[in-house]
């Protein structure tokens, strides 16, 4: 109770129009007012009053008019410190002095060692870059609502506050360093190499049709004929011939709220596998199974890495039980017949139903997930035995 009261008083003091110096002068003015019949204190009262009036007038006249623009950030990784840069421009006709800029962070997800930066002076039209060092503490999407700017000019007597909405979202993807051993062994089990990846990159592409335009596609891929005929932007789509596709199936079952460590482990492992395959030039299809089955394919996509990480950062777990019989039927219809399935599952029912499904010529590699499959990991990870790979 006492701590809440103290915190409330602190918040009110920070929002007070007076700074610490201003409050001391106001208290002095109040004592002088009580002793107004004393001629000596009356003179002091007039001095303090004029000081406050002049200080308020100067501060009111030099209130800053700023433009605040956050620099665009790609997806960041959980636990990795990054700098959020804000470009602050003085859009007023007079200079801005003694500014304190405080970043308003969400209650969870992001931490900063210092939230307040200072600017001594900012001339009209001048732009300065302010950096805030932030560290994500969990996966997800977090919105930074606003920047609070306090002008303390002159002499730190008054605090003129202004709020600048940012509405800037930070996407945090899982960091997969802790799963490097498992990821490396799974990729080795796929019998891939960097040379094979390079040959795939240099392979001849076959035109198979057109699809809807997406930002990031090079101009040489734009399909101007279809664009003119249909009236909507479109791009040409190519196929890499008979190259196989690695299909990564991710179980999004969530057993705990708001953060399920098992789900986070699944997403962490899947992220490492997909990014490693993408670096090797392999064609990857990510399938997330939840309330709906969603697909994200790397073939013919110049912006796959960012699209994939964005999808993983925003992914919500599925609390309801998943019907894996229907899910596997749909997945196997979509997966190419020569594909290799890499399953990252936390639901034992999902693996049981997959073992009973007609896989055709597809190969399946089951990726162990900690902590649910921690005991099983020691038995199946080394060498990826034949129990793990079914024809």
N, C-alpha and C positions, 0 to 999 in steps of 0.2 A: 504493500500500500504506500509506504513512504517513498520507495524507489519510483513508483508511478507518478506520485505527486512531484518529486524532484524532476523527473523527465518532462513532465508537463510544464513546469515552471521554466525549464531550460528552453523548451520549444517556444514558449511565449516570449522569452527574453530575446531569442534569435530573431523573432518576427517584430520585435519592438522597433519603432522608428528611431529610437536613440541607440547609439553605440554605448560602450562602457564610459568613455569620456563624456558623452552627452548626458548620460544618466547622472554622473557625478556633478556636472554643472547644473542640472535641473534640481538636484537635491540642495546644492548651495543656494540656488535662486529661491527655493522654498523656505530655507532658514532665513534668508534675507527678507522675505516677504513677511514672516512672522515678526520680525524686528523692524518693521517699516518706520516706526516712530523714532528710531535712532538715526540721526543724520548721517553718521559714518556708514552704517549698514545700508542706508538708502542709496548712497552713491555706489556702493558695491552692487546693490540690486540693479541699478541702472546699467552698470558696466556688463554684468552678466546677461541682462536682458538684451542689450544691444549685440553682444557676442552671439547669442543664440539666434537672434533675428537675422543678423548678417550671414551667419553660417547656414541657416535654413535657406535664405535667398540664393546664396552662391550654389549650394547643393542642388536646389530646385532648378536653377538655370542650367547647370552642367549635368543634369540627368542624362545618362547615355541612351542613345537609340542605336541598338545593335542588330545585326543580322548574324544568326548562328546557323552554321551548316555542318552537320556531321559528315565525315568522309565515309564512303561506302566500305564496309568490311565484308570479306568472304566469311564462310563458316569457320569458326574457331573450334579448338579441341578442348575437352574438359581437362582442367588442371593446368593448361598451358597459358601463361601470362601473355597478354597482348595489350597494345596501346590503342585506345579510342581517341581519334583526333577530331577536334572541333575547330573549324575556321571561324573566327569571330571578327566581324567587320563593323567599324564605326560608321553607321549610316546617317549620323547627325551632322549638324553644321558647326558644332563646337567640339573641342576635344573632350575625351572621357578620362577621368583620373581616379586612382585608388579604387580599382574594381576587384571584387572577390567573386569568383565563379564556382558555384557548388553544384555538382552533378547529383541528381536525384536517382538513385538506383532502386530496382525492385527489392522487396523484402528478402528474397532468397535467390540463389542462382549465381550471383556475381558479387565479388568482393574487391575492394580497393584499399590500398594502404593510405592514400590521400585522396579525399573527395573535393577539396577546395584548392583552386589555383588563383593566383593574383596577377593583375596587370597594373603596372604603375601608371602608364599613360597610353592613350590610343588616339592618334590624330584623326581628323575627319577623312574618311575614305580608306584609312589604313586597315590592313587585315593581319591578324596574328594567329598562329596555330597553337592550340592548347592541347596537350596530351594528358590523358588519364590512364594510368596503368591498372588494368583490371585482370582478375583471375576468376574463371568460371569454376563453380563448385559442383555442378550437376548438368546433365544433359537436358536440352530443351530449347525453347524459344523464349527469350526474355526481352521485354520492351523497356527502354529508357525513356521515361515520360518527358522530362523537362530539365532545363538548366536554370538555376536561380542565380541572378546577378545582383549583387549589392554594391551600390556606389557609396563610398565613405568620404567623399570629398565635400567640404574641406575639414581638415584637422580631426577626422573621425568623430565628428559631433553627431551627425545623423546618418541613418541607413535608409537609402532609397532603393527599394526592392523592385525587381522586375523578373517575371517568369517567361522563359522562352520554350515553347513546346518543341520537343525533338521527335517523338514518335518513332524512335529508331530501334529496330529489332536486332538483337544479337542471337544468332543461331549457334548452339553449342552441340557439336557431335561428340560421341564417345571417343576417348583416347584408348588406343589398343596396344600400347607398349607392354602392358602386363600379360597379354596373350600372344606375344611374338613367337614363343616356342610352338604353341599349338598351330598358329597360323602358318608358320614355316613348314611344319610337318604335313599339314593338309595340302598346301600348294605343291610340296614335293610328291605327295601321293597322286597328284594329277599328272605327273610326268611332264612337267613344263620346264622350259628354260628360256633365258633371255634371248638366245639366238632364235628360238622358235617364235618368240614374240616379235622379234624384229622382222622375220620373214613374213609374218602375218601383216605387219604394218605396210610392207612393200608389195603385198599381193594385189592382183588386178581386181578391181571392183566391177560388178555387173549391175546395170541399171534394172531395177525391178518395179519402179513406179514413182508416184509422188505422194507427199504427205503434207500436213499443215505446217506452216512456217513456225520456227521457234527461234528466239534471239540467240545469237552466237554461231549460227550456221554461216560458213563463208559465202561470199557473193557468187563464187563459181558454182555453188550448189543450188542457187535459186532457179526455179523452173518458171521462166517468164511466160512461156506459152500457156501453161496451166493457169498461171496468175491472171493473164489477160482473158482467158476463156471463162474462168470461174468467178473472177472478181475478188478473190481472196488470196493472200500471200501463200505460196506453196514452195516446196523445195524438192529436189530429186532425191530419191532414196536408192541406195545401192546395197548389194549383197556381196559378201566375201566368198561366194562360191560354196564349197563343201566344208569350209572351216567349221569345226565343232564349237558349240556354245557351252559355257559353264553356267549352269542354272543354280543360283544360291537361294535356297528356300529358308525363310526366317519365320520362326514361331513367335508371335507377339502376345502370347498368353501372359496375363498379369495377375499375380496372386496376392500382391500386397499393394496398399495405397499409402501415400501418393507415389512412393518410389519402391519399385520391386527390384531387389538386387539380382535376382535370377534373370529377369527381362533385360536389365542393363548388361549383364554378362553376355547374354545372347546377342544383343545389338553390338557390343564391343567386338566380339569375335567375328561377327558377320562383316562389320566395317573393315577390319583388318584384312580379311580374305578378299573382299571385293576390291579394295584399293590396291592390294598386291597384284591381283590378276589384271587390273586395269593398267598398272605400271608395266606389266609384261606384254601388253598389247593384246591380251586375250579378250574375246567377245564374252561379255557377262550379261546375264539376265537376273536381276534381283526380283524375288517374289516374296512379298510380306503377306502373311496369312493372319487375318483378324476377322472383324465383322465383315469386311470385304477383302477380296484378294486383289492386290495391287502389283503392277508390273513396272519395272524400270530397266530399260535395256541400253547397253553401252554401244551397240553397233550403230554406226552412222550418226553418232551424237557427239558433237564437239564439246558440249558442256556437261558430259555425263558425271564427272567427278563432283562438280558443284551441285548438280541436280540430285545425285545420290546422297551426298552429305546433308543437303537441305531436307530431303525426305526422312532420313534417319533422325535428324535433330527434332523434327516436328512430330515424329511418330508417337502415337498414344497406344498404350497397351489395351488388349482386349480382355475385359473382366469376365465376360460370359464364356461358356464352354464352346469351343470351336468344333464344328461338324467336319472331322477330318476326312471322312469318306467322300463327301462332296468336294472338299477342297482338293484332295489328291486327284480326283477325276478331272477337275478343271485344269490343274497344274500340268498333268500328263498330256492333256489335249494341246496345251499351249507350248510345252517344251518340245524342241526338235527331237526326232527319233535317235539322232546320234549324240545327244547332249549328255553331259555328265552332271548329275545332281549332287550338290553339296548341301546337306541338310544341317541346319543349326536349330535344334529343337530342344524344348524343355518339357514337353508333354510326352510321356511314354506312349500314350495312345496313338499319337501321330506316327511314331516309328513302327508300331505294331501294324497299323493299317497299311503303311507304305510297304512293309515286308510282304503283305498279302496281295499287293497290287501287281498288275501286269506291266512290267517296266520295259518290255521289248528288249532292244539292244542298248538301252541306257545303263550307264554305270552309276552307282550310288556311293557316295562317301559320307559317312556320318561324323560330324564334328562334335567332339565332347564339349560340354558346357559346364563350367564351374559356377557355383559350388554343387549343383544338383548331381552332376556326373563325375564328381571329383574322384571317387573310388574307382570308377570305371576307366578314367582317363589313363591311369598308370598301366592298365592292361592292354588298351587298344591303340594308344597314340604312337608308341615307338614302332616304326616300320609300317603302320597302317595295315594290319593283318588282313587276311582274306575274309575274316568275319565282318570286317568293316566295309569291304568292297564287294558288292554283289553284281553279277553280270546282268 
